[in-house]
Amino acid sequence: MQAVEPGLYFHAHDRTLPPELRGIGVRIEDDLLVTAGGAENLSAALPIDASGLENWSKERA
């Protein structure tokens, strides 16, 4: 199994950013099953955009 984890992290003291973004981070993970025959993305059905994540979270609350 392999994890692909692109992320974006903002330093808390970065004055080039708006205050509301300072000190936050976002990471999207995909879990891949790698076999001799290829790779399968086990998390392909999960949402990856903000509105999709919000809806997905609300459905499980």
All heavy atoms as TSV, in Angstrom:
chain	resi	resn	atom	element	x	y	z
A	1	MET	N	N	0.861	-1.173	0.000
A	1	MET	CA	C	0.000	0.000	0.000
A	1	MET	C	C	0.901	1.227	0.000
A	1	MET	O	O	1.911	1.272	0.666
A	1	MET	CB	C	-0.903	-0.011	1.219
A	1	MET	CG	C	-1.738	1.221	1.328
A	1	MET	SD	S	-3.503	1.085	1.174
A	1	MET	CE	C	-3.951	-0.238	2.182
A	2	GLN	N	N	0.503	2.220	-0.750
A	2	GLN	CA	C	1.248	3.473	-0.850
A	2	GLN	C	C	0.296	4.624	-0.601
A	2	GLN	O	O	-0.850	4.585	-1.032
A	2	GLN	CB	C	1.868	3.601	-2.248
A	2	GLN	CG	C	2.630	4.869	-2.502
A	2	GLN	CD	C	3.884	4.966	-1.680
A	2	GLN	OE1	O	4.600	4.005	-1.511
A	2	GLN	NE2	N	4.150	6.125	-1.153
A	3	ALA	N	N	0.743	5.640	0.112
A	3	ALA	CA	C	-0.066	6.844	0.329
A	3	ALA	C	C	0.513	8.004	-0.466
A	3	ALA	O	O	1.724	8.200	-0.478
A	3	ALA	CB	C	-0.119	7.205	1.812
A	4	VAL	N	N	-0.357	8.733	-1.147
A	4	VAL	CA	C	0.027	9.935	-1.880
A	4	VAL	C	C	-0.592	11.093	-1.115
A	4	VAL	O	O	-1.804	11.176	-0.973
A	4	VAL	CB	C	-0.495	9.894	-3.335
A	4	VAL	CG1	C	-0.117	11.166	-4.068
A	4	VAL	CG2	C	0.031	8.652	-4.048
A	5	GLU	N	N	0.243	11.988	-0.586
A	5	GLU	CA	C	-0.229	13.011	0.353
A	5	GLU	C	C	0.207	14.420	-0.031
A	5	GLU	O	O	1.073	15.010	0.609
A	5	GLU	CB	C	0.283	12.690	1.754
A	5	GLU	CG	C	-0.068	11.307	2.234
A	5	GLU	CD	C	0.608	10.951	3.540
A	5	GLU	OE1	O	1.370	11.779	4.082
A	5	GLU	OE2	O	0.383	9.850	4.020
A	6	PRO	N	N	-0.371	14.997	-1.081
A	6	PRO	CA	C	-0.029	16.393	-1.369
A	6	PRO	C	C	-0.592	17.299	-0.270
A	6	PRO	O	O	-1.661	17.049	0.270
A	6	PRO	CB	C	-0.702	16.669	-2.706
A	6	PRO	CG	C	-1.813	15.684	-2.774
A	6	PRO	CD	C	-1.373	14.477	-1.987
A	7	GLY	N	N	0.141	18.318	0.076
A	7	GLY	CA	C	-0.329	19.204	1.136
A	7	GLY	C	C	0.078	20.641	0.901
A	7	GLY	O	O	0.968	20.945	0.114
A	8	LEU	N	N	-0.600	21.506	1.604
A	8	LEU	CA	C	-0.324	22.932	1.556
A	8	LEU	C	C	-0.403	23.448	2.984
A	8	LEU	O	O	-1.431	23.294	3.643
A	8	LEU	CB	C	-1.373	23.626	0.679
A	8	LEU	CG	C	-1.242	25.120	0.456
A	8	LEU	CD1	C	0.071	25.452	-0.226
A	8	LEU	CD2	C	-2.406	25.618	-0.368
A	9	TYR	N	N	0.697	24.001	3.478
A	9	TYR	CA	C	0.767	24.454	4.861
A	9	TYR	C	C	1.257	25.896	4.897
A	9	TYR	O	O	2.222	26.241	4.226
A	9	TYR	CB	C	1.721	23.563	5.666
A	9	TYR	CG	C	1.324	22.120	5.611
A	9	TYR	CD1	C	1.842	21.261	4.652
A	9	TYR	CD2	C	0.385	21.612	6.493
A	9	TYR	CE1	C	1.454	19.942	4.582
A	9	TYR	CE2	C	-0.012	20.290	6.438
A	9	TYR	CZ	C	0.533	19.459	5.480
A	9	TYR	OH	O	0.138	18.151	5.415
A	10	PHE	N	N	0.588	26.730	5.692
A	10	PHE	CA	C	0.951	28.137	5.801
A	10	PHE	C	C	1.538	28.400	7.187
A	10	PHE	O	O	0.931	28.037	8.200
A	10	PHE	CB	C	-0.274	29.033	5.594
A	10	PHE	CG	C	-0.897	28.883	4.228
A	10	PHE	CD1	C	-2.161	28.362	4.079
A	10	PHE	CD2	C	-0.213	29.292	3.099
A	10	PHE	CE1	C	-2.743	28.232	2.825
A	10	PHE	CE2	C	-0.776	29.171	1.838
A	10	PHE	CZ	C	-2.047	28.634	1.709
A	11	HIS	N	N	2.679	29.041	7.215
A	11	HIS	CA	C	3.337	29.377	8.479
A	11	HIS	C	C	2.498	30.411	9.240
A	11	HIS	O	O	1.925	31.323	8.651
A	11	HIS	CB	C	4.733	29.930	8.208
A	11	HIS	CG	C	5.584	29.973	9.426
A	11	HIS	ND1	N	5.487	30.978	10.356
A	11	HIS	CD2	C	6.524	29.113	9.873
A	11	HIS	CE1	C	6.353	30.752	11.330
A	11	HIS	NE2	N	6.990	29.625	11.065
A	12	ALA	N	N	2.440	30.256	10.541
A	12	ALA	CA	C	1.612	31.131	11.380
A	12	ALA	C	C	2.073	32.590	11.355
A	12	ALA	O	O	1.278	33.496	11.616
A	12	ALA	CB	C	1.614	30.617	12.809
A	13	HIS	N	N	3.330	32.833	11.030
A	13	HIS	CA	C	3.859	34.199	11.067
A	13	HIS	C	C	4.150	34.768	9.680
A	13	HIS	O	O	4.878	35.747	9.557
A	13	HIS	CB	C	5.125	34.243	11.931
A	13	HIS	CG	C	4.898	33.709	13.311
A	13	HIS	ND1	N	4.100	34.356	14.234
A	13	HIS	CD2	C	5.330	32.581	13.910
A	13	HIS	CE1	C	4.059	33.660	15.353
A	13	HIS	NE2	N	4.794	32.571	15.185
A	14	ASP	N	N	3.563	34.164	8.631
A	14	ASP	CA	C	3.784	34.632	7.267
A	14	ASP	C	C	2.908	35.850	6.994
A	14	ASP	O	O	1.708	35.743	6.752
A	14	ASP	CB	C	3.469	33.518	6.275
A	14	ASP	CG	C	3.821	33.881	4.848
A	14	ASP	OD1	O	4.012	35.081	4.553
A	14	ASP	OD2	O	3.893	32.964	4.015
A	15	ARG	N	N	3.502	37.023	7.011
A	15	ARG	CA	C	2.757	38.272	6.841
A	15	ARG	C	C	2.372	38.547	5.391
A	15	ARG	O	O	1.679	39.511	5.110
A	15	ARG	CB	C	3.574	39.429	7.390
A	15	ARG	CG	C	3.892	39.258	8.856
A	15	ARG	CD	C	3.386	40.426	9.620
A	15	ARG	NE	N	3.718	40.268	11.028
A	15	ARG	CZ	C	2.808	40.322	11.979
A	15	ARG	NH1	N	1.569	40.551	11.679
A	15	ARG	NH2	N	3.162	40.171	13.231
A	16	THR	N	N	2.800	37.678	4.460
A	16	THR	CA	C	2.373	37.840	3.069
A	16	THR	C	C	0.989	37.233	2.838
A	16	THR	O	O	0.418	37.405	1.768
A	16	THR	CB	C	3.377	37.193	2.094
A	16	THR	OG1	O	3.391	35.775	2.297
A	16	THR	CG2	C	4.772	37.772	2.275
A	17	LEU	N	N	0.469	36.535	3.839
A	17	LEU	CA	C	-0.844	35.886	3.742
A	17	LEU	C	C	-1.901	36.667	4.498
A	17	LEU	O	O	-1.593	37.342	5.470
A	17	LEU	CB	C	-0.781	34.480	4.348
A	17	LEU	CG	C	0.151	33.487	3.685
A	17	LEU	CD1	C	0.301	32.259	4.559
A	17	LEU	CD2	C	-0.393	33.105	2.321
A	18	PRO	N	N	-3.148	36.539	4.084
A	18	PRO	CA	C	-4.227	37.123	4.887
A	18	PRO	C	C	-4.235	36.454	6.270
A	18	PRO	O	O	-3.932	35.260	6.385
A	18	PRO	CB	C	-5.503	36.769	4.118
A	18	PRO	CG	C	-5.052	36.395	2.745
A	18	PRO	CD	C	-3.648	35.896	2.874
A	19	PRO	N	N	-4.583	37.178	7.307
A	19	PRO	CA	C	-4.559	36.619	8.665
A	19	PRO	C	C	-5.350	35.321	8.822
A	19	PRO	O	O	-4.945	34.437	9.569
A	19	PRO	CB	C	-5.155	37.725	9.531
A	19	PRO	CG	C	-4.909	38.983	8.761
A	19	PRO	CD	C	-4.967	38.590	7.313
A	20	GLU	N	N	-6.462	35.185	8.110
A	20	GLU	CA	C	-7.293	33.986	8.269
A	20	GLU	C	C	-6.647	32.716	7.714
A	20	GLU	O	O	-7.079	31.607	8.013
A	20	GLU	CB	C	-8.680	34.184	7.641
A	20	GLU	CG	C	-8.685	34.422	6.150
A	20	GLU	CD	C	-8.554	35.885	5.742
A	20	GLU	OE1	O	-8.167	36.738	6.572
A	20	GLU	OE2	O	-8.847	36.168	4.573
A	21	LEU	N	N	-5.588	32.858	6.904
A	21	LEU	CA	C	-4.899	31.689	6.359
A	21	LEU	C	C	-3.640	31.317	7.135
A	21	LEU	O	O	-3.102	30.227	6.951
A	21	LEU	CB	C	-4.527	31.933	4.892
A	21	LEU	CG	C	-5.678	32.097	3.923
A	21	LEU	CD1	C	-5.154	32.347	2.516
A	21	LEU	CD2	C	-6.596	30.898	3.954
A	22	ARG	N	N	-3.173	32.189	7.977
A	22	ARG	CA	C	-1.922	31.934	8.703
A	22	ARG	C	C	-2.081	30.783	9.688
A	22	ARG	O	O	-3.030	30.713	10.446
A	22	ARG	CB	C	-1.476	33.194	9.440
A	22	ARG	CG	C	-1.130	34.320	8.501
A	22	ARG	CD	C	-0.776	35.586	9.242
A	22	ARG	NE	N	-0.748	36.706	8.305
A	22	ARG	CZ	C	-0.814	37.961	8.651
A	22	ARG	NH1	N	-0.892	38.299	9.922
A	22	ARG	NH2	N	-0.788	38.911	7.739
A	23	GLY	N	N	-1.130	29.880	9.639
A	23	GLY	CA	C	-1.097	28.780	10.587
A	23	GLY	C	C	-1.998	27.600	10.259
A	23	GLY	O	O	-2.175	26.713	11.084
A	24	ILE	N	N	-2.565	27.547	9.052
A	24	ILE	CA	C	-3.416	26.408	8.712
A	24	ILE	C	C	-2.710	25.513	7.703
A	24	ILE	O	O	-1.731	25.908	7.066
A	24	ILE	CB	C	-4.797	26.835	8.161
A	24	ILE	CG1	C	-4.652	27.506	6.789
A	24	ILE	CG2	C	-5.531	27.727	9.136
A	24	ILE	CD1	C	-5.978	27.663	6.073
A	25	GLY	N	N	-3.212	24.317	7.574
A	25	GLY	CA	C	-2.687	23.378	6.602
A	25	GLY	C	C	-3.795	22.519	6.049
A	25	GLY	O	O	-4.798	22.272	6.719
A	26	VAL	N	N	-3.611	22.069	4.823
A	26	VAL	CA	C	-4.579	21.203	4.167
A	26	VAL	C	C	-3.803	20.075	3.496
A	26	VAL	O	O	-2.788	20.318	2.844
A	26	VAL	CB	C	-5.389	21.970	3.092
A	26	VAL	CG1	C	-6.333	21.043	2.366
A	26	VAL	CG2	C	-6.132	23.141	3.710
A	27	ARG	N	N	-4.289	18.872	3.692
A	27	ARG	CA	C	-3.644	17.735	3.031
A	27	ARG	C	C	-4.737	16.811	2.506
A	27	ARG	O	O	-5.712	16.531	3.190
A	27	ARG	CB	C	-2.756	16.975	4.006
A	27	ARG	CG	C	-2.043	15.816	3.358
A	27	ARG	CD	C	-1.055	15.193	4.267
A	27	ARG	NE	N	-1.754	14.348	5.235
A	27	ARG	CZ	C	-1.168	13.825	6.291
A	27	ARG	NH1	N	0.095	14.063	6.536
A	27	ARG	NH2	N	-1.840	13.068	7.116
A	28	ILE	N	N	-4.570	16.372	1.291
A	28	ILE	CA	C	-5.468	15.389	0.694
A	28	ILE	C	C	-4.671	14.107	0.514
A	28	ILE	O	O	-3.604	14.123	-0.082
A	28	ILE	CB	C	-6.017	15.872	-0.665
A	28	ILE	CG1	C	-6.821	17.150	-0.492
A	28	ILE	CG2	C	-6.846	14.785	-1.320
A	28	ILE	CD1	C	-7.287	17.761	-1.787
A	29	GLU	N	N	-5.187	13.023	1.045
A	29	GLU	CA	C	-4.502	11.732	0.946
A	29	GLU	C	C	-5.256	10.803	0.026
A	29	GLU	O	O	-6.467	10.722	0.077
A	29	GLU	CB	C	-4.457	11.050	2.323
A	29	GLU	CG	C	-3.321	11.471	3.174
A	29	GLU	CD	C	-3.255	10.660	4.456
A	29	GLU	OE1	O	-3.597	9.453	4.448
A	29	GLU	OE2	O	-2.859	11.236	5.459
A	30	ASP	N	N	-4.529	10.094	-0.792
A	30	ASP	CA	C	-5.070	8.976	-1.553
A	30	ASP	C	C	-4.325	7.733	-1.114
A	30	ASP	O	O	-3.099	7.748	-0.969
A	30	ASP	CB	C	-4.881	9.175	-3.058
A	30	ASP	CG	C	-5.909	10.103	-3.665
A	30	ASP	OD1	O	-7.065	10.086	-3.174
A	30	ASP	OD2	O	-5.583	10.822	-4.612
A	31	ASP	N	N	-5.049	6.663	-0.881
A	31	ASP	CA	C	-4.441	5.377	-0.561
A	31	ASP	C	C	-4.483	4.519	-1.816
A	31	ASP	O	O	-5.549	4.303	-2.408
A	31	ASP	CB	C	-5.187	4.682	0.578
A	31	ASP	CG	C	-4.983	5.395	1.905
A	31	ASP	OD1	O	-3.857	5.898	2.126
A	31	ASP	OD2	O	-5.918	5.459	2.701
A	32	LEU	N	N	-3.323	4.047	-2.224
A	32	LEU	CA	C	-3.196	3.246	-3.434
A	32	LEU	C	C	-2.773	1.829	-3.081
A	32	LEU	O	O	-1.880	1.631	-2.257
A	32	LEU	CB	C	-2.147	3.845	-4.374
A	32	LEU	CG	C	-2.324	5.316	-4.748
A	32	LEU	CD1	C	-1.150	5.786	-5.583
A	32	LEU	CD2	C	-3.621	5.528	-5.475
A	33	LEU	N	N	-3.418	0.849	-3.704
A	33	LEU	CA	C	-3.013	-0.534	-3.598
A	33	LEU	C	C	-2.188	-0.834	-4.839
A	33	LEU	O	O	-2.691	-0.764	-5.963
A	33	LEU	CB	C	-4.240	-1.448	-3.522
A	33	LEU	CG	C	-3.949	-2.935	-3.499
A	33	LEU	CD1	C	-3.119	-3.304	-2.264
A	33	LEU	CD2	C	-5.250	-3.722	-3.545
A	34	VAL	N	N	-0.918	-1.117	-4.629
A	34	VAL	CA	C	-0.003	-1.366	-5.739
A	34	VAL	C	C	0.256	-2.864	-5.819
A	34	VAL	O	O	0.680	-3.487	-4.840
A	34	VAL	CB	C	1.324	-0.597	-5.545
A	34	VAL	CG1	C	2.270	-0.858	-6.706
A	34	VAL	CG2	C	1.050	0.891	-5.388
A	35	THR	N	N	-0.026	-3.436	-6.980
A	35	THR	CA	C	0.192	-4.866	-7.207
A	35	THR	C	C	1.006	-5.047	-8.482
A	35	THR	O	O	1.287	-4.071	-9.194
A	35	THR	CB	C	-1.152	-5.608	-7.352
A	35	THR	OG1	O	-1.792	-5.163	-8.550
A	35	THR	CG2	C	-2.057	-5.366	-6.157
A	36	ALA	N	N	1.341	-6.275	-8.773
A	36	ALA	CA	C	2.091	-6.560	-10.006
A	36	ALA	C	C	1.299	-6.167	-11.244
A	36	ALA	O	O	1.873	-5.840	-12.281
A	36	ALA	CB	C	2.457	-8.041	-10.062
A	37	GLY	N	N	-0.025	-6.154	-11.133
A	37	GLY	CA	C	-0.870	-5.821	-12.273
A	37	GLY	C	C	-1.190	-4.343	-12.415
A	37	GLY	O	O	-1.881	-3.934	-13.325
A	38	GLY	N	N	-0.725	-3.508	-11.488
A	38	GLY	CA	C	-1.001	-2.079	-11.568
A	38	GLY	C	C	-1.341	-1.504	-10.209
A	38	GLY	O	O	-1.006	-2.069	-9.175
A	39	ALA	N	N	-2.028	-0.386	-10.210
A	39	ALA	CA	C	-2.386	0.295	-8.968
A	39	ALA	C	C	-3.871	0.613	-8.973
A	39	ALA	O	O	-4.453	0.918	-10.010
A	39	ALA	CB	C	-1.573	1.578	-8.813
A	40	GLU	N	N	-4.470	0.543	-7.775
A	40	GLU	CA	C	-5.874	0.890	-7.607
A	40	GLU	C	C	-5.977	1.969	-6.537
A	40	GLU	O	O	-5.443	1.812	-5.443
A	40	GLU	CB	C	-6.670	-0.338	-7.155
A	40	GLU	CG	C	-8.122	-0.052	-6.892
A	40	GLU	CD	C	-8.852	-1.265	-6.325
A	40	GLU	OE1	O	-8.258	-2.339	-6.179
A	40	GLU	OE2	O	-10.047	-1.097	-6.012
A	41	ASN	N	N	-6.651	3.060	-6.869
A	41	ASN	CA	C	-6.850	4.144	-5.906
A	41	ASN	C	C	-8.027	3.764	-5.014
A	41	ASN	O	O	-9.181	3.799	-5.429
A	41	ASN	CB	C	-7.119	5.462	-6.638
A	41	ASN	CG	C	-7.235	6.636	-5.695
A	41	ASN	OD1	O	-7.379	6.476	-4.487
A	41	ASN	ND2	N	-7.168	7.832	-6.242
A	42	LEU	N	N	-7.746	3.413	-3.750
A	42	LEU	CA	C	-8.771	2.955	-2.826
A	42	LEU	C	C	-9.653	4.086	-2.320
A	42	LEU	O	O	-10.728	3.840	-1.782
A	42	LEU	CB	C	-8.115	2.230	-1.643
A	42	LEU	CG	C	-7.270	1.013	-2.017
A	42	LEU	CD1	C	-6.607	0.445	-0.769
A	42	LEU	CD2	C	-8.083	-0.037	-2.736
A	43	SER	N	N	-9.214	5.309	-2.488
A	43	SER	CA	C	-9.994	6.454	-2.009
A	43	SER	C	C	-10.570	7.282	-3.160
A	43	SER	O	O	-10.969	8.423	-2.973
A	43	SER	CB	C	-9.129	7.331	-1.094
A	43	SER	OG	O	-7.911	7.675	-1.719
A	44	ALA	N	N	-10.667	6.694	-4.331
A	44	ALA	CA	C	-11.121	7.420	-5.525
A	44	ALA	C	C	-12.552	7.948	-5.401
A	44	ALA	O	O	-12.884	8.964	-6.009
A	44	ALA	CB	C	-11.006	6.533	-6.764
A	45	ALA	N	N	-13.397	7.303	-4.608
A	45	ALA	CA	C	-14.797	7.722	-4.508
A	45	ALA	C	C	-15.003	8.885	-3.545
A	45	ALA	O	O	-16.093	9.448	-3.491
A	45	ALA	CB	C	-15.658	6.538	-4.061
A	46	LEU	N	N	-13.977	9.268	-2.796
A	46	LEU	CA	C	-14.108	10.359	-1.832
A	46	LEU	C	C	-14.010	11.715	-2.523
A	46	LEU	O	O	-13.268	11.876	-3.491
A	46	LEU	CB	C	-13.029	10.251	-0.759
A	46	LEU	CG	C	-13.122	9.012	0.122
A	46	LEU	CD1	C	-11.892	8.937	1.038
A	46	LEU	CD2	C	-14.394	9.025	0.942
A	47	PRO	N	N	-14.739	12.722	-2.022
A	47	PRO	CA	C	-14.669	14.065	-2.624
A	47	PRO	C	C	-13.320	14.725	-2.353
A	47	PRO	O	O	-12.680	14.437	-1.339
A	47	PRO	CB	C	-15.794	14.817	-1.917
A	47	PRO	CG	C	-15.968	14.109	-0.616
A	47	PRO	CD	C	-15.649	12.671	-0.878
A	48	ILE	N	N	-12.924	15.619	-3.265
A	48	ILE	CA	C	-11.643	16.310	-3.073
A	48	ILE	C	C	-11.765	17.828	-3.132
A	48	ILE	O	O	-10.784	18.532	-2.917
A	48	ILE	CB	C	-10.585	15.843	-4.107
A	48	ILE	CG1	C	-11.047	16.120	-5.530
A	48	ILE	CG2	C	-10.248	14.379	-3.915
A	48	ILE	CD1	C	-9.967	15.920	-6.573
A	49	ASP	N	N	-12.954	18.352	-3.420
A	49	ASP	CA	C	-13.099	19.809	-3.425
A	49	ASP	C	C	-13.850	20.249	-2.166
A	49	ASP	O	O	-14.436	19.432	-1.449
A	49	ASP	CB	C	-13.804	20.310	-4.691
A	49	ASP	CG	C	-15.226	19.811	-4.827
A	49	ASP	OD1	O	-15.664	18.973	-4.018
A	49	ASP	OD2	O	-15.917	20.273	-5.751
A	50	ALA	N	N	-13.808	21.530	-1.864
A	50	ALA	CA	C	-14.356	22.053	-0.609
A	50	ALA	C	C	-15.843	21.749	-0.460
A	50	ALA	O	O	-16.277	21.258	0.586
A	50	ALA	CB	C	-14.111	23.559	-0.521
A	51	SER	N	N	-16.638	21.997	-1.489
A	51	SER	CA	C	-18.078	21.761	-1.357
A	51	SER	C	C	-18.378	20.273	-1.223
A	51	SER	O	O	-19.253	19.873	-0.450
A	51	SER	CB	C	-18.847	22.380	-2.526
A	51	SER	OG	O	-18.464	21.778	-3.747
A	52	GLY	N	N	-17.660	19.449	-1.937
A	52	GLY	CA	C	-17.847	18.009	-1.817
A	52	GLY	C	C	-17.495	17.503	-0.427
A	52	GLY	O	O	-18.202	16.661	0.135
A	53	LEU	N	N	-16.411	18.005	0.147
A	53	LEU	CA	C	-16.030	17.611	1.507
A	53	LEU	C	C	-17.039	18.082	2.532
A	53	LEU	O	O	-17.366	17.356	3.480
A	53	LEU	CB	C	-14.638	18.164	1.834
A	53	LEU	CG	C	-13.483	17.498	1.103
A	53	LEU	CD1	C	-12.207	18.296	1.297
A	53	LEU	CD2	C	-13.308	16.078	1.554
A	54	GLU	N	N	-17.553	19.295	2.362
A	54	GLU	CA	C	-18.564	19.813	3.287
A	54	GLU	C	C	-19.821	18.960	3.235
A	54	GLU	O	O	-20.369	18.578	4.290
A	54	GLU	CB	C	-18.895	21.278	2.959
A	54	GLU	CG	C	-17.809	22.237	3.331
A	54	GLU	CD	C	-18.094	23.656	2.875
A	54	GLU	OE1	O	-19.229	23.942	2.427
A	54	GLU	OE2	O	-17.188	24.488	2.981
A	55	ASN	N	N	-20.281	18.625	2.040
A	55	ASN	CA	C	-21.472	17.790	1.900
A	55	ASN	C	C	-21.239	16.399	2.469
A	55	ASN	O	O	-22.105	15.845	3.158
A	55	ASN	CB	C	-21.903	17.697	0.439
A	55	ASN	CG	C	-22.425	19.007	-0.098
A	55	ASN	OD1	O	-22.927	19.839	0.657
A	55	ASN	ND2	N	-22.301	19.212	-1.391
A	56	TRP	N	N	-20.090	15.821	2.205
A	56	TRP	CA	C	-19.752	14.495	2.705
A	56	TRP	C	C	-19.757	14.494	4.237
A	56	TRP	O	O	-20.288	13.579	4.867
A	56	TRP	CB	C	-18.391	14.086	2.163
A	56	TRP	CG	C	-17.967	12.694	2.492
A	56	TRP	CD1	C	-18.289	11.557	1.819
A	56	TRP	CD2	C	-17.131	12.298	3.576
A	56	TRP	NE1	N	-17.706	10.474	2.426
A	56	TRP	CE2	C	-16.988	10.910	3.508
A	56	TRP	CE3	C	-16.492	12.989	4.600
A	56	TRP	CZ2	C	-16.223	10.188	4.415
A	56	TRP	CZ3	C	-15.733	12.275	5.501
A	56	TRP	CH2	C	-15.599	10.887	5.408
A	57	SER	N	N	-19.193	15.545	4.852
A	57	SER	CA	C	-19.146	15.648	6.309
A	57	SER	C	C	-20.547	15.808	6.892
A	57	SER	O	O	-20.869	15.200	7.920
A	57	SER	CB	C	-18.287	16.832	6.744
A	57	SER	OG	O	-16.955	16.636	6.343
A	58	LYS	N	N	-21.379	16.626	6.263
A	58	LYS	CA	C	-22.744	16.851	6.752
A	58	LYS	C	C	-23.569	15.562	6.705
A	58	LYS	O	O	-24.377	15.307	7.594
A	58	LYS	CB	C	-23.434	17.940	5.937
A	58	LYS	CG	C	-22.916	19.321	6.226
A	58	LYS	CD	C	-23.590	20.351	5.331
A	58	LYS	CE	C	-22.972	21.722	5.514
A	58	LYS	NZ	N	-23.503	22.703	4.561
A	59	GLU	N	N	-23.367	14.754	5.681
A	59	GLU	CA	C	-24.105	13.500	5.543
A	59	GLU	C	C	-23.768	12.520	6.659
A	59	GLU	O	O	-24.572	11.657	6.980
A	59	GLU	CB	C	-23.801	12.852	4.196
A	59	GLU	CG	C	-24.359	13.618	3.014
A	59	GLU	CD	C	-23.852	13.087	1.686
A	59	GLU	OE1	O	-23.057	12.106	1.676
A	59	GLU	OE2	O	-24.224	13.666	0.651
A	60	ARG	N	N	-22.623	12.651	7.272
A	60	ARG	CA	C	-22.179	11.728	8.311
A	60	ARG	C	C	-22.335	12.280	9.722
A	60	ARG	O	O	-22.002	11.627	10.686
A	60	ARG	CB	C	-20.737	11.339	8.070
A	60	ARG	CG	C	-20.665	10.257	7.011
A	60	ARG	CD	C	-19.477	10.448	6.101
A	60	ARG	NE	N	-19.526	9.528	4.968
A	60	ARG	CZ	C	-20.239	9.724	3.875
A	60	ARG	NH1	N	-20.979	10.776	3.729
A	60	ARG	NH2	N	-20.231	8.842	2.897
A	61	ALA	N	N	-22.842	13.495	9.845
A	61	ALA	CA	C	-22.993	14.121	11.167
A	61	ALA	C	C	-24.271	13.677	11.854
A	61	ALA	O	O	-25.168	13.190	11.313
A	61	ALA	CB	C	-22.990	15.633	11.022
